[in-house]
Amino acid sequence: LKHTVMEGVTESSARVRMTPENVAGVMIPVFSNAKRSPSSQVGVKEIGSLTGLGRGGQQVTGARESFQKTLALLVELASLQTSFIILDVAIKLTNRRVNALENVVKPKIDNTIKYIISELDELEREEFFRLKLIQNKKEKVAKAKEAAEYAKREERAKTAMTDFDSNTFSAGQSLIGAATGGEDEDVIF
């Protein structure tokens, strides 16, 4: 029987087809049973007809059907197992990347941000100090101008007092006349 079966089969009665499937950006192979060619099934029926002695053909047919069911389950199991392994590798890789981001990249960025903030604060303090110096200088210049103007006014006041001394005024002369050197006819008082 063994030799008859092996000689009667020229190609496999079951084929597995692999199709790629994208799950969350990871390509996973999915296995499925491919349709069998009619010629391969004909050879199996002929073999089954040769083994009809003592209900042996029914046993072989039952074993064949059981094998087909088991083969379909094994293909599905292989598909699931491959998916689990590939997804596990992808998850581990993603976890490594997340850990690298959290433990390496994020602290570097935080340190860079702190450095930039401290430099900006220092620049702000320098600018504030510079503005204070400029303001103090302007105040000194303004005070010096004020002091110079005050000194000029004081000097004018002293010279004006000497020009308008009470001895130089005559009894009938007005202040305007004394200051201008003559009487103004339009002034009444």
Phi, psi and chi 1 to 4 in degrees:
 res  aa     phi    psi   chi1   chi2   chi3   chi4
   1 LEU       -  -41.3 -178.1   63.9      -      -
   2 LYS   -60.6  -44.9  178.8  178.3  173.4 -175.1
   3 HIS   -67.2  -36.7  -63.3  -67.9      -      -
   4 THR   -65.4  -42.0  -52.3      -      -      -
   5 VAL   -65.8  -45.8  170.8      -      -      -
   6 MET   -66.5  -33.8  -70.2 -175.5   69.7      -
   7 GLU   -76.4  -28.8  -72.7  174.4    6.2      -
   8 GLY   -80.3  -17.0      -      -      -      -
   9 VAL  -100.4  120.1  176.1      -      -      -
  10 THR  -104.0  -26.2   56.7      -      -      -
  11 GLU  -140.7  164.3   62.3 -178.7   62.4      -
  12 SER   -68.5  147.7   65.0      -      -      -
  13 SER   -85.5  -14.9   61.5      -      -      -
  14 ALA  -133.7  140.6      -      -      -      -
  15 ARG  -129.3  150.1  -68.2 -176.7 -175.5 -131.7
  16 VAL  -113.0  132.5  177.1      -      -      -
  17 ARG  -113.2  139.0 -179.7 -179.7   19.0 -178.8
  18 MET  -110.2  128.5 -176.0 -156.9   65.2      -
  19 THR  -124.8  135.0   55.3      -      -      -
  20 PRO   -77.8  144.5   23.9  -28.5      -      -
  21 GLU  -133.0  137.7 -174.2  176.7  -54.6      -
  22 ASN   -94.6  116.7 -171.7   -4.9      -      -
  23 VAL  -121.7  108.9  174.9      -      -      -
  24 ALA    53.7   41.0      -      -      -      -
  25 GLY    83.2    5.3      -      -      -      -
  26 VAL  -113.6  126.7  178.5      -      -      -
  27 MET   -81.4  123.0  -63.7  -56.6  -73.5      -
  28 ILE  -121.3  130.8  -63.9  175.1      -      -
  29 PRO   -77.1  134.1   25.2  -30.4      -      -
  30 VAL  -115.4  124.0  176.2      -      -      -
  31 PHE   -95.6  142.3  -57.8  114.5      -      -
  32 SER  -147.3  157.4   61.3      -      -      -
  33 ASN   -73.1  130.9  -75.7  -29.9      -      -
  34 ALA   -87.4  153.9      -      -      -      -
  35 LYS   -66.7  138.2  -61.7 -148.3  178.2 -150.6
  36 ARG   -84.2  148.8  -67.8  174.0  -70.8 -140.0
  37 SER   -74.3  147.0   63.6      -      -      -
  38 PRO   -62.3  -28.9  -15.0   21.5      -      -
  39 SER   -67.2  -35.0   62.7      -      -      -
  40 SER   -71.2  -31.8   66.1      -      -      -
  41 GLN   -73.0  -31.7  -68.8  179.8   -8.2      -
  42 VAL   -63.6  -41.8  169.7      -      -      -
  43 GLY   -64.0  -34.4      -      -      -      -
  44 VAL   -69.7  -39.1  171.2      -      -      -
  45 LYS   -67.5  -35.8  -73.1 -177.8 -179.4  176.5
  46 GLU   -66.4  -39.3  -71.4  176.6    4.2      -
  47 ILE   -65.9  -40.8  -67.1  169.9      -      -
  48 GLY   -62.8  -31.3      -      -      -      -
  49 SER   -75.3  -23.7   64.9      -      -      -
  50 LEU   -78.9  -17.5  -67.3  174.9      -      -
  51 THR  -107.7   53.1   56.8      -      -      -
  52 GLY  -100.1   11.7      -      -      -      -
  53 LEU   -78.0  125.6  -57.9  171.7      -      -
  54 GLY    57.5   46.0      -      -      -      -
  55 ARG    58.8   21.2  -60.4 -178.3   81.0  178.7
  56 GLY   -73.0  -30.5      -      -      -      -
  57 GLY   -65.1  -37.7      -      -      -      -
  58 GLN   -66.9  -37.6  -71.6  177.9  -15.2      -
  59 GLN   -65.8  -41.6  -65.7  -65.5  -36.8      -
  60 VAL   -66.5  -41.4  170.3      -      -      -
  61 THR   -63.9  -41.8  -55.3      -      -      -
  62 GLY   -63.4  -41.7      -      -      -      -
  63 ALA   -65.3  -38.5      -      -      -      -
  64 ARG   -63.6  -44.6 -175.2  175.4  153.8  -86.3
  65 GLU   -64.5  -41.1  -70.7  173.9    0.7      -
  66 SER   -63.5  -39.8  176.1      -      -      -
  67 PHE   -63.6  -41.8  173.5   74.5      -      -
  68 GLN   -62.9  -42.4  -68.3  -63.8  -31.0      -
  69 LYS   -65.1  -43.9  -71.0  178.1 -174.2  174.5
  70 THR   -63.7  -39.5  -54.4      -      -      -
  71 LEU   -63.8  -41.1 -173.9   62.1      -      -
  72 ALA   -63.0  -41.4      -      -      -      -
  73 LEU   -66.0  -39.3  -71.1  173.8      -      -
  74 LEU   -65.4  -37.3  -79.4  174.2      -      -
  75 VAL   -65.4  -43.6  167.3      -      -      -
  76 GLU   -64.5  -41.5 -174.0  178.3  -14.0      -
  77 LEU   -63.4  -41.6 -179.1   65.1      -      -
  78 ALA   -63.8  -39.4      -      -      -      -
  79 SER   -63.1  -46.2  178.9      -      -      -
  80 LEU   -65.9  -42.3  -69.7  174.3      -      -
  81 GLN   -64.6  -42.8 -175.9  176.2    7.9      -
  82 THR   -62.6  -41.9  -54.4      -      -      -
  83 SER   -61.3  -44.2  -61.4      -      -      -
  84 PHE   -62.3  -43.5  -68.0  149.8      -      -
  85 ILE   -65.0  -46.4  -70.0  171.1      -      -
  86 ILE   -65.4  -42.3  -68.8  173.4      -      -
  87 LEU   -65.1  -36.2  -74.0  175.0      -      -
  88 ASP   -63.4  -43.0 -175.0   46.7      -      -
  89 VAL   -63.6  -42.6  169.0      -      -      -
  90 ALA   -64.3  -39.9      -      -      -      -
  91 ILE   -65.1  -42.9  -72.3  170.9      -      -
  92 LYS   -62.6  -41.9  -73.9  179.0 -177.7  176.4
  93 LEU   -63.3  -42.4 -179.1   65.8      -      -
  94 THR   -64.9  -40.5  -56.4      -      -      -
  95 ASN   -63.0  -39.1  -77.3  -19.8      -      -
  96 ARG   -62.6  -42.4  -84.2 -169.2 -137.9  122.7
  97 ARG   -64.4  -42.1  -72.1  179.3 -177.8  164.4
  98 VAL   -63.1  -44.0  166.9      -      -      -
  99 ASN   -62.7  -39.9  -73.5  -21.2      -      -
 100 ALA   -63.7  -41.1      -      -      -      -
 101 LEU   -65.0  -45.4  -73.8  173.8      -      -
 102 GLU   -70.2  -38.6  -73.9  178.8   -8.2      -
 103 ASN   -98.0  -15.8  -61.6  -34.0      -      -
 104 VAL  -119.9  -57.8  176.9      -      -      -
 105 VAL   -70.7  -47.0  175.4      -      -      -
 106 LYS   -61.0  -46.0 -173.4 -179.6  175.4 -155.4
 107 PRO   -61.9  -36.4  -26.0   34.1      -      -
 108 LYS   -63.9  -43.2  -76.5 -177.2 -178.4  178.6
 109 ILE   -65.6  -41.8  -69.2  173.1      -      -
 110 ASP   -60.3  -42.9  -72.2  -18.1      -      -
 111 ASN   -64.7  -39.2  -73.0  -21.2      -      -
 112 THR   -63.7  -42.2  -56.3      -      -      -
 113 ILE   -63.2  -44.4  -70.9  171.2      -      -
 114 LYS   -61.5  -42.2  -73.4  177.9 -174.6  175.5
 115 TYR   -63.0  -45.2  174.2   74.6      -      -
 116 ILE   -62.5  -43.0  -69.9  170.3      -      -
 117 ILE   -63.0  -43.1  -72.4  172.5      -      -
 118 SER   -65.9  -38.2   68.5      -      -      -
 119 GLU   -65.5  -41.3  -72.9  -63.5  -44.0      -
 120 LEU   -64.7  -39.7  -71.6  174.1      -      -
 121 ASP   -62.8  -41.3  -73.1  -16.0      -      -
 122 GLU   -65.3  -42.4 -173.4  173.4  -23.3      -
 123 LEU   -61.4  -38.0  -73.1  173.8      -      -
 124 GLU   -65.6  -41.1 -173.2  177.5  -19.2      -
 125 ARG   -64.2  -42.1  -77.4 -169.5  -63.5  -89.2
 126 GLU   -62.6  -41.8  -72.8  175.1    2.6      -
 127 GLU   -64.7  -40.5 -174.0   65.7   24.0      -
 128 PHE   -62.3  -45.0 -179.4   73.9      -      -
 129 PHE   -61.9  -43.4 -179.3   72.8      -      -
 130 ARG   -61.0  -44.1 -154.4  172.2  -59.2  133.1
 131 LEU   -63.4  -38.9  -70.9  174.0      -      -
 132 LYS   -62.9  -42.9  -83.6  -69.4 -158.1 -173.0
 133 LEU   -62.3  -44.6  -75.8  176.8      -      -
 134 ILE   -61.9  -42.6  -68.2  170.2      -      -
 135 GLN   -63.6  -43.7 -172.8  177.7    8.6      -
 136 ASN   -62.3  -40.8  -72.8  -18.8      -      -
 137 LYS   -64.3  -43.4 -157.8  173.1 -138.1 -178.2
 138 LYS   -62.2  -40.5  -76.4 -177.3  178.8  179.3
 139 GLU   -63.7  -41.2  -74.6  176.7    2.1      -
 140 LYS   -64.1  -42.5  -75.3 -179.6 -177.2  178.7
 141 VAL   -63.4  -42.9  168.9      -      -      -
 142 ALA   -64.0  -41.7      -      -      -      -
 143 LYS   -65.0  -39.1  -75.6 -178.1 -178.5  177.1
 144 ALA   -65.2  -41.3      -      -      -      -
 145 LYS   -62.4  -45.0  -89.6 -173.2  176.2  179.3
 146 GLU   -60.1  -44.1 -133.1  176.3   87.2      -
 147 ALA   -64.4  -39.3      -      -      -      -
 148 ALA   -66.4  -43.4      -      -      -      -
 149 GLU   -64.1  -40.5  -75.0  179.5   19.5      -
 150 TYR   -63.3  -41.8 -177.6   73.9      -      -
 151 ALA   -64.7  -40.5      -      -      -      -
 152 LYS   -62.6  -43.1  -77.5 -177.6 -177.6  179.2
 153 ARG   -63.0  -41.8  -85.9 -169.2 -111.7  132.1
 154 GLU   -62.6  -42.1  -73.0  -67.9  -40.0      -
 155 GLU   -64.9  -43.0 -175.0   63.8   32.5      -
 156 ARG   -62.9  -41.4  -81.3 -170.0 -149.6  143.2
 157 ALA   -63.2  -39.4      -      -      -      -
 158 LYS   -67.2  -42.7  -74.8 -178.8 -175.9  177.1
 159 THR   -69.8  -34.5   56.8      -      -      -
 160 ALA   -67.7  -36.7      -      -      -      -
 161 MET   -68.0  -34.9  -70.7  -57.7  -81.5      -
 162 THR   -72.4  -34.2   56.4      -      -      -
 163 ASP   -69.2  -36.9  -69.0  -16.1      -      -
 164 PHE  -103.4   42.9  -64.8  112.1      -      -
 165 ASP   -67.4  149.4 -162.7    8.6      -      -
 166 SER   -65.4  -23.1   60.5      -      -      -
 167 ASN   -72.2  -27.9  -61.3  -28.6      -      -
 168 THR   -80.7  -16.4   58.4      -      -      -
 169 PHE   -76.5  131.5  -71.7  119.3      -      -
 170 SER   -90.1  166.9   60.8      -      -      -
 171 ALA   -65.7  -35.9      -      -      -      -
 172 GLY   -98.3    0.6      -      -      -      -
 173 GLN   -91.7  141.8 -162.6  176.5   16.4      -
 174 SER   -89.1  172.2   67.5      -      -      -
 175 LEU   -65.3  -40.8  -75.0  175.5      -      -
 176 ILE   -65.9  -41.7  -65.1  173.1      -      -
 177 GLY   -63.3  -39.6      -      -      -      -
 178 ALA   -66.7  -36.2      -      -      -      -
 179 ALA   -76.3  -37.2      -      -      -      -
 180 THR   -91.6  -14.3   58.3      -      -      -
 181 GLY    91.0    8.8      -      -      -      -
 182 GLY  -167.3  166.4      -      -      -      -
 183 GLU   -86.8  143.4  -82.5  -60.3  -45.1      -
 184 ASP   -99.4  125.6 -168.4    2.4      -      -
 185 GLU   -73.0  -22.5  -62.7  170.7    3.1      -
 186 ASP   -80.6  -17.6  -66.9  -25.9      -      -
 187 VAL   -83.7  126.3  176.4      -      -      -
 188 ILE   -86.6  -39.3  -57.9  171.8      -      -
 189 PHE   -94.2      -   52.9   90.3      -      -
